[in-house]
Amino acid sequence: MSILSRIFYFFGHHGFLAFLLLMVIGILIFIKRQNILYVVLAFLMGMANVFTGQFVNSLFLNAFGVRSTAVITDAEETSSQLNDQNIWEYQYIVKGLDGEYTKGSFSTTTASLYPIENEIHIPAPGKPFPVKFIRGYERNIVVLSDESVDGMQLKENELLKPVQKAKIQYETDPNYQPFVEEYRQALTKYLKLSQQPNLDRYRKELQKLDHTEATSTTL
């Protein structure tokens, strides 16, 4: 497994070199077999790897890796850009199962994250976060972003957005029934999905809505 991890690490972190390697292999096979199809396949595989190598690595490590923790020790902004935003380079240490630490690095373009999403969320420096790796090649890690402190906070913020929107509508006109109902539904869904330990504030808000409606119905 560690050999596979090294291979996936190379293809995920060195997309251009992997592209050149595949092209050389394709050309060598073409020389031997006299079939241009091998060059075409090598080109297509190389191009696909440039954009998906880190995702394949993420799936591999999440499926077969063991859990541990890592910490980013340095973050440096570069002059290179991705989607009109500067690319960041990160240095990290990861704790092995034997208690020894391994140093490694990745960037916003090569980081392996799970779950795979359109947005790239890298944990803040100095905060331990959960990872997975294959024993024997610990430097190849997948960041379990949803389980990190920052990741959980981002997820919580996303869950709160509908509640905040519905609350503004409700406070604009507490007697307008569609706003009351939307606020109630948003609170109910949030209380069901949130993993926060203290949700008494939102439970009280929901109870207040139920009590107000009950009173209104009685009158």
Number of C-alpha atoms within 10 A of each C-alpha: 12 15 11 13 24 17 14 21 23 17 23 26 23 16 22 15 14 21 21 14 14 21 21 15 15 20 20 14 16 16 13 8 11 11 13 13 14 20 20 15 14 20 18 14 15 23 17 13 20 20 13 16 23 26 22 17 28 28 17 18 25 23 11 14 22 16 19 17 20 24 20 21 16 14 16 10 13 12 8 10 13 10 6 7 11 13 17 18 17 19 16 19 20 26 18 21 14 7 8 9 15 15 16 17 19 18 18 16 17 22 24 31 24 20 16 15 9 6 6 13 17 21 20 16 15 12 14 17 24 20 27 25 27 24 18 14 17 24 23 32 31 26 26 23 23 18 16 21 15 17 17 15 14 15 14 16 12 11 18 18 13 17 21 15 13 21 20 13 17 20 13 11 12 15 13 12 12 13 19 21 16 18 24 22 16 21 22 15 14 20 18 9 10 14 12 10 6 9 12 10 8 15 15 11 15 19 12 13 17 15 12 15 16 11 10 10 8 7 6
